[in-house]
Amino acid sequence: MTLIPDRLNHLAGSLVLTLFLVVTAVINSNRYNLFNIRIQLIFAFSSPLSVQARDRQLLSEIIPRCCKSSAFSIEQITLLSEGVEIQLTMSPEMEIPMLVNTLKTHSAKQLGEQMGVKKNGLWLRGYVAHSFGDMPEAQKNLSALMAKNRREK
């Protein structure tokens, strides 16, 4: 009589252990694929008056191309009078400073190549990053970034 409950206990224990191993394997194999991070990035032009309408048009085409082989995708670009707001989705293993460096460096380089003028100083130092949700107004963040750069000079 005790053989049946013992056998059932053994089978139940094996089943629980098997389920635990399977669940652990699924969690470990998917830990970076469960979700993506949506953020707002804001960059300021180093000299907004020198960025003409043609430059802005080219930037709106260049910036999305900067992410073709990267771990992020651009959802929306808004060109502001003093900078740019980018809403994007990135994978969790992507580091924001690397992402910013990629966008700023490649966009300035490609704009310079297309315009025939070197654009080393296109962007002001720094950036503003904010997660999606209750995002603050882009112009307010842009003004704060520019003020911070003025104080540091």
LOFI-672776 format. One record per residue: residue number from 1; x negated, y negated, z of N, C-alpha, C in turn. Coordinates in nm, 2 decimals. Example, Ala and Ser with C-alpha at 12.3 -4.5 7.8 and 13.67 -1.06 7.14 Angstrom:
BEGIN
ATOM  kedo     nxx     nyy     nzz    caxx    cayy    cazz     cxx     cyy     czz
ATOM     1   -1.32    0.57    0.78   -1.23    0.45    0.78   -1.32    0.33    0.78
ATOM     2   -1.28    0.22    0.71   -1.37    0.11    0.71   -1.29    0.00    0.79
***
This chain:
BEGIN
ATOM  kedo     nxx     nyy     nzz    caxx    cayy    cazz     cxx     cyy     czz
ATOM     1   -0.08    0.12    0.00    0.00    0.00    0.00   -0.09   -0.13    0.00
ATOM     2   -0.20   -0.12    0.07   -0.28   -0.24    0.07   -0.36   -0.26   -0.06
ATOM     3   -0.37   -0.16   -0.14   -0.45   -0.17   -0.27   -0.38   -0.27   -0.36
ATOM     4   -0.25   -0.28   -0.37   -0.19   -0.37   -0.46   -0.21   -0.51   -0.42
ATOM     5   -0.18   -0.55   -0.30   -0.21   -0.69   -0.26   -0.36   -0.73   -0.28
ATOM     6   -0.45   -0.64   -0.24   -0.59   -0.67   -0.26   -0.63   -0.69   -0.40
ATOM     7   -0.57   -0.61   -0.49   -0.60   -0.62   -0.63   -0.54   -0.75   -0.68
ATOM     8   -0.42   -0.79   -0.64   -0.36   -0.91   -0.68   -0.44   -1.03   -0.63
ATOM     9   -0.49   -1.03   -0.51   -0.57   -1.13   -0.45   -0.70   -1.15   -0.54
ATOM    10   -0.76   -1.04   -0.58   -0.88   -1.04   -0.66   -0.85   -1.11   -0.79
ATOM    11   -0.74   -1.06   -0.86   -0.70   -1.12   -0.99   -0.67   -1.26   -0.98
ATOM    12   -0.60   -1.30   -0.87   -0.56   -1.44   -0.85   -0.69   -1.53   -0.83
ATOM    13   -0.78   -1.47   -0.75   -0.91   -1.54   -0.73   -0.99   -1.56   -0.86
ATOM    14   -0.99   -1.45   -0.94   -1.06   -1.46   -1.07   -1.00   -1.56   -1.16
ATOM    15   -0.86   -1.56   -1.16   -0.79   -1.66   -1.25   -0.82   -1.80   -1.21
ATOM    16   -0.82   -1.83   -1.08   -0.85   -1.96   -1.03   -0.99   -2.00   -1.06
ATOM    17   -1.09   -1.91   -1.04   -1.23   -1.94   -1.08   -1.24   -1.97   -1.23
ATOM    18   -1.18   -1.89   -1.31   -1.18   -1.91   -1.45   -1.12   -2.04   -1.49
ATOM    19   -1.01   -2.07   -1.44   -0.95   -2.20   -1.47   -1.04   -2.32   -1.42
ATOM    20   -1.10   -2.30   -1.31   -1.19   -2.41   -1.26   -1.31   -2.43   -1.35
ATOM    21   -1.36   -2.32   -1.40   -1.48   -2.33   -1.49   -1.43   -2.39   -1.62
ATOM    22   -1.32   -2.35   -1.67   -1.27   -2.41   -1.80   -1.24   -2.56   -1.79
ATOM    23   -1.17   -2.60   -1.68   -1.14   -2.74   -1.66   -1.27   -2.82   -1.64
ATOM    24   -1.37   -2.77   -1.57   -1.50   -2.84   -1.55   -1.57   -2.85   -1.68
ATOM    25   -1.57   -2.75   -1.77   -1.63   -2.76   -1.90   -1.56   -2.86   -1.99
ATOM    26   -1.43   -2.87   -1.98   -1.36   -2.97   -2.06   -1.39   -3.11   -2.02
ATOM    27   -1.39   -3.13   -1.89   -1.42   -3.26   -1.83   -1.57   -3.30   -1.87
ATOM    28   -1.66   -3.21   -1.85   -1.80   -3.25   -1.88   -1.82   -3.27   -2.03
ATOM    29   -1.76   -3.19   -2.12   -1.78   -3.21   -2.26   -1.71   -3.34   -2.31
ATOM    30   -1.61   -3.39   -2.24   -1.53   -3.50   -2.29   -1.55   -3.63   -2.21
ATOM    31   -1.64   -3.63   -2.12   -1.65   -3.75   -2.03   -1.67   -3.88   -2.10
ATOM    32   -1.73   -3.88   -2.22   -1.75   -4.00   -2.29   -1.65   -4.02   -2.40
ATOM    33   -1.56   -3.92   -2.42   -1.47   -3.93   -2.53   -1.32   -3.95   -2.48
ATOM    34   -1.31   -3.97   -2.35   -1.17   -3.98   -2.29   -1.11   -4.12   -2.32
ATOM    35   -1.19   -4.22   -2.33   -1.14   -4.35   -2.35   -1.25   -4.44   -2.41
ATOM    36   -1.20   -4.55   -2.47   -1.29   -4.66   -2.52   -1.26   -4.78   -2.44
ATOM    37   -1.35   -4.88   -2.44   -1.34   -5.00   -2.37   -1.31   -5.11   -2.46
ATOM    38   -1.21   -5.19   -2.43   -1.17   -5.30   -2.52   -1.22   -5.43   -2.45
ATOM    39   -1.29   -5.51   -2.52   -1.34   -5.64   -2.46   -1.33   -5.75   -2.55
ATOM    40   -1.34   -5.87   -2.49   -1.35   -6.00   -2.56   -1.49   -6.05   -2.55
ATOM    41   -1.55   -6.08   -2.65   -1.69   -6.15   -2.65   -1.68   -6.29   -2.71
ATOM    42   -1.75   -6.38   -2.65   -1.75   -6.52   -2.70   -1.90   -6.56   -2.71
ATOM    43   -1.93   -6.61   -2.83   -2.06   -6.67   -2.85   -2.05   -6.81   -2.89
ATOM    44   -2.14   -6.89   -2.86   -2.14   -7.04   -2.89   -2.25   -7.06   -3.00
ATOM    45   -2.21   -7.15   -3.09   -2.31   -7.19   -3.19   -2.41   -7.29   -3.12
ATOM    46   -2.54   -7.28   -3.15   -2.64   -7.36   -3.09   -2.62   -7.51   -3.14
ATOM    47   -2.57   -7.53   -3.26   -2.55   -7.66   -3.31   -2.42   -7.66   -3.39
ATOM    48   -2.30   -7.67   -3.33   -2.17   -7.65   -3.40   -2.16   -7.74   -3.52
ATOM    49   -2.21   -7.86   -3.52   -2.20   -7.95   -3.63   -2.27   -7.90   -3.76
ATOM    50   -2.38   -7.82   -3.74   -2.45   -7.77   -3.85   -2.39   -7.65   -3.91
ATOM    51   -2.29   -7.59   -3.85   -2.23   -7.47   -3.91   -2.11   -7.52   -3.99
ATOM    52   -2.13   -7.52   -4.12   -2.03   -7.57   -4.21   -1.92   -7.47   -4.24
ATOM    53   -1.81   -7.51   -4.31   -1.70   -7.42   -4.34   -1.74   -7.30   -4.42
ATOM    54   -1.84   -7.32   -4.51   -1.89   -7.20   -4.59   -1.96   -7.10   -4.50
ATOM    55   -2.04   -7.15   -4.40   -2.10   -7.06   -4.30   -2.00   -6.99   -4.22
ATOM    56   -1.90   -7.05   -4.18   -1.79   -6.99   -4.10   -1.72   -6.88   -4.18
ATOM    57   -1.69   -6.91   -4.31   -1.63   -6.81   -4.39   -1.72   -6.69   -4.41
ATOM    58   -1.85   -6.71   -4.43   -1.94   -6.60   -4.45   -1.95   -6.52   -4.32
ATOM    59   -1.95   -6.59   -4.20   -1.96   -6.52   -4.07   -1.84   -6.43   -4.05
ATOM    60   -1.72   -6.47   -4.09   -1.60   -6.39   -4.07   -1.61   -6.26   -4.16
ATOM    61   -1.69   -6.26   -4.26   -1.71   -6.14   -4.34   -1.83   -6.06   -4.30
ATOM    62   -1.93   -6.13   -4.25   -2.06   -6.06   -4.20   -2.04   -5.99   -4.07
ATOM    63   -1.98   -6.05   -3.97   -1.97   -5.99   -3.84   -1.91   -5.85   -3.84
ATOM    64   -1.79   -5.83   -3.91   -1.74   -5.69   -3.92   -1.83   -5.59   -3.98
ATOM    65   -1.91   -5.63   -4.07   -2.01   -5.54   -4.14   -2.12   -5.50   -4.04
ATOM    66   -2.15   -5.58   -3.94   -2.25   -5.55   -3.84   -2.22   -5.42   -3.76
ATOM    67   -2.10   -5.38   -3.76   -2.06   -5.26   -3.67   -2.04   -5.13   -3.75
ATOM    68   -2.07   -5.13   -3.88   -2.04   -5.01   -3.96   -2.11   -4.89   -3.90
ATOM    69   -2.23   -4.90   -3.86   -2.30   -4.78   -3.81   -2.32   -4.78   -3.66
ATOM    70   -2.24   -4.85   -3.59   -2.26   -4.87   -3.44   -2.14   -4.80   -3.37
ATOM    71   -2.15   -4.80   -3.23   -2.05   -4.73   -3.15   -1.95   -4.84   -3.10
ATOM    72   -1.91   -4.92   -3.19   -1.80   -5.02   -3.16   -1.73   -5.06   -3.29
ATOM    73   -1.61   -5.11   -3.27   -1.53   -5.15   -3.39   -1.46   -5.29   -3.36
ATOM    74   -1.47   -5.38   -3.45   -1.41   -5.51   -3.43   -1.27   -5.51   -3.47
ATOM    75   -1.18   -5.56   -3.37   -1.04   -5.57   -3.40   -1.00   -5.70   -3.45
ATOM    76   -1.06   -5.81   -3.40   -1.02   -5.94   -3.44   -1.14   -6.04   -3.42
ATOM    77   -1.15   -6.13   -3.52   -1.25   -6.24   -3.51   -1.18   -6.37   -3.52
ATOM    78   -1.21   -6.46   -3.42   -1.15   -6.59   -3.43   -1.27   -6.69   -3.43
ATOM    79   -1.28   -6.77   -3.54   -1.38   -6.87   -3.54   -1.33   -7.00   -3.48
ATOM    80   -1.40   -7.05   -3.38   -1.36   -7.17   -3.30   -1.45   -7.28   -3.35
ATOM    81   -1.42   -7.40   -3.31   -1.50   -7.51   -3.36   -1.64   -7.51   -3.31
ATOM    82   -1.66   -7.45   -3.19   -1.80   -7.44   -3.13   -1.86   -7.30   -3.12
ATOM    83   -1.79   -7.20   -3.17   -1.84   -7.07   -3.16   -1.74   -6.97   -3.22
ATOM    84   -1.75   -6.85   -3.16   -1.67   -6.74   -3.22   -1.62   -6.65   -3.10
ATOM    85   -1.49   -6.60   -3.12   -1.44   -6.51   -3.02   -1.42   -6.38   -3.10
ATOM    86   -1.47   -6.27   -3.04   -1.46   -6.14   -3.10   -1.39   -6.04   -3.01
ATOM    87   -1.28   -5.98   -3.05   -1.21   -5.87   -2.97   -1.25   -5.74   -3.04
ATOM    88   -1.30   -5.65   -2.95   -1.36   -5.52   -3.01   -1.33   -5.41   -2.91
ATOM    89   -1.35   -5.29   -2.97   -1.34   -5.17   -2.89   -1.48   -5.10   -2.90
ATOM    90   -1.53   -5.06   -2.78   -1.66   -5.00   -2.78   -1.66   -4.87   -2.70
ATOM    91   -1.75   -4.78   -2.73   -1.76   -4.65   -2.65   -1.83   -4.68   -2.52
ATOM    92   -1.79   -4.61   -2.42   -1.85   -4.63   -2.28   -2.00   -4.63   -2.27
ATOM    93   -2.06   -4.55   -2.36   -2.21   -4.54   -2.34   -2.28   -4.66   -2.41
ATOM    94   -2.21   -4.74   -2.48   -2.27   -4.86   -2.54   -2.29   -4.97   -2.44
ATOM    95   -2.40   -5.03   -2.44   -2.43   -5.14   -2.34   -2.40   -5.27   -2.40
ATOM    96   -2.33   -5.36   -2.33   -2.29   -5.49   -2.38   -2.41   -5.57   -2.43
ATOM    97   -2.52   -5.58   -2.35   -2.63   -5.66   -2.40   -2.68   -5.62   -2.54
ATOM    98   -2.69   -5.48   -2.56   -2.73   -5.43   -2.69   -2.63   -5.47   -2.80
ATOM    99   -2.51   -5.46   -2.76   -2.40   -5.49   -2.86   -2.41   -5.64   -2.90
ATOM   100   -2.43   -5.73   -2.80   -2.44   -5.87   -2.83   -2.56   -5.90   -2.91
ATOM   101   -2.67   -5.83   -2.88   -2.80   -5.85   -2.95   -2.78   -5.81   -3.10
ATOM   102   -2.71   -5.70   -3.12   -2.69   -5.65   -3.25   -2.60   -5.75   -3.33
ATOM   103   -2.50   -5.79   -3.27   -2.41   -5.89   -3.34   -2.48   -6.02   -3.37
ATOM   104   -2.54   -6.08   -3.27   -2.60   -6.21   -3.30   -2.72   -6.20   -3.40
ATOM   105   -2.81   -6.10   -3.38   -2.93   -6.09   -3.46   -2.89   -6.06   -3.61
ATOM   106   -2.80   -5.96   -3.63   -2.77   -5.92   -3.76   -2.69   -6.03   -3.83
ATOM   107   -2.60   -6.09   -3.76   -2.51   -6.20   -3.83   -2.60   -6.32   -3.87
ATOM   108   -2.69   -6.36   -3.78   -2.78   -6.47   -3.82   -2.87   -6.44   -3.93
ATOM   109   -2.92   -6.32   -3.93   -3.01   -6.28   -4.04   -2.94   -6.27   -4.17
ATOM   110   -2.82   -6.20   -4.17   -2.75   -6.19   -4.30   -2.69   -6.32   -4.35
ATOM   111   -2.65   -6.41   -4.26   -2.61   -6.54   -4.30   -2.72   -6.62   -4.36
ATOM   112   -2.84   -6.61   -4.30   -2.96   -6.68   -4.36   -2.99   -6.63   -4.50
ATOM   113   -2.98   -6.49   -4.51   -3.01   -6.43   -4.64   -2.91   -6.48   -4.75
ATOM   114   -2.79   -6.48   -4.71   -2.68   -6.52   -4.81   -2.69   -6.67   -4.85
ATOM   115   -2.72   -6.75   -4.75   -2.73   -6.90   -4.77   -2.86   -6.94   -4.82
ATOM   116   -2.97   -6.86   -4.81   -3.10   -6.89   -4.86   -3.17   -6.98   -4.76
ATOM   117   -3.12   -6.99   -4.64   -3.18   -7.07   -4.53   -3.20   -6.99   -4.41
ATOM   118   -3.32   -7.00   -4.34   -3.34   -6.92   -4.22   -3.25   -6.98   -4.11
ATOM   119   -3.17   -6.88   -4.04   -3.08   -6.92   -3.94   -3.12   -6.87   -3.80
ATOM   120   -3.24   -6.89   -3.76   -3.29   -6.84   -3.63   -3.21   -6.90   -3.51
ATOM   121   -3.18   -7.02   -3.52   -3.11   -7.08   -3.40   -2.96   -7.09   -3.42
ATOM   122   -2.90   -7.00   -3.48   -2.75   -7.00   -3.51   -2.68   -7.00   -3.38
ATOM   123   -2.71   -6.91   -3.28   -2.64   -6.88   -3.16   -2.71   -6.94   -3.04
ATOM   124   -2.63   -6.99   -2.95   -2.68   -7.04   -2.82   -2.71   -6.92   -2.73
ATOM   125   -2.80   -6.93   -2.64   -2.83   -6.82   -2.55   -2.71   -6.78   -2.47
ATOM   126   -2.69   -6.66   -2.44   -2.59   -6.60   -2.36   -2.46   -6.57   -2.43
ATOM   127   -2.36   -6.52   -2.35   -2.23   -6.48   -2.41   -2.14   -6.47   -2.29
ATOM   128   -2.01   -6.46   -2.32   -1.91   -6.44   -2.22   -1.84   -6.31   -2.27
ATOM   129   -1.83   -6.21   -2.17   -1.76   -6.09   -2.20   -1.65   -6.07   -2.10
ATOM   130   -1.53   -6.03   -2.14   -1.42   -6.01   -2.06   -1.34   -5.89   -2.11
ATOM   131   -1.29   -5.81   -2.01   -1.21   -5.69   -2.05   -1.07   -5.74   -2.09
ATOM   132   -1.01   -5.65   -2.18   -0.87   -5.69   -2.22   -0.78   -5.68   -2.10
ATOM   133   -0.67   -5.74   -2.12   -0.57   -5.75   -2.01   -0.53   -5.90   -2.00
ATOM   134   -0.55   -5.96   -1.89   -0.52   -6.10   -1.87   -0.64   -6.18   -1.91
ATOM   135   -0.67   -6.20   -2.04   -0.79   -6.26   -2.09   -0.77   -6.41   -2.08
ATOM   136   -0.88   -6.48   -2.03   -0.88   -6.62   -2.02   -0.88   -6.69   -2.16
ATOM   137   -0.85   -6.81   -2.17   -0.85   -6.88   -2.30   -1.00   -6.89   -2.35
ATOM   138   -1.02   -6.86   -2.47   -1.15   -6.86   -2.53   -1.22   -6.99   -2.53
ATOM   139   -1.15   -7.10   -2.55   -1.21   -7.23   -2.56   -1.27   -7.27   -2.42
ATOM   140   -1.20   -7.23   -2.31   -1.25   -7.26   -2.18   -1.38   -7.18   -2.15
ATOM   141   -1.39   -7.06   -2.19   -1.51   -6.98   -2.17   -1.62   -7.03   -2.25
ATOM   142   -1.59   -7.07   -2.37   -1.69   -7.13   -2.46   -1.75   -7.26   -2.40
ATOM   143   -1.67   -7.34   -2.35   -1.71   -7.47   -2.29   -1.80   -7.44   -2.17
ATOM   144   -1.76   -7.34   -2.09   -1.85   -7.30   -1.97   -1.98   -7.25   -2.01
ATOM   145   -1.99   -7.17   -2.12   -2.11   -7.12   -2.17   -2.20   -7.23   -2.22
ATOM   146   -2.15   -7.32   -2.29   -2.23   -7.44   -2.34   -2.28   -7.52   -2.22
ATOM   147   -2.19   -7.54   -2.12   -2.24   -7.62   -2.01   -2.35   -7.55   -1.93
ATOM   148   -2.34   -7.42   -1.92   -2.45   -7.34   -1.85   -2.58   -7.36   -1.93
ATOM   149   -2.58   -7.35   -2.06   -2.70   -7.37   -2.14   -2.76   -7.51   -2.13
ATOM   150   -2.67   -7.61   -2.12   -2.72   -7.75   -2.10   -2.79   -7.76   -1.96
ATOM   151   -2.73   -7.70   -1.86   -2.79   -7.71   -1.72   -2.93   -7.64   -1.72
ATOM   152   -2.94   -7.53   -1.80   -3.07   -7.46   -1.80   -3.18   -7.52   -1.87
ATOM   153   -3.15   -7.62   -1.96   -3.25   -7.69   -2.04   -3.33   -7.78   -1.96
***
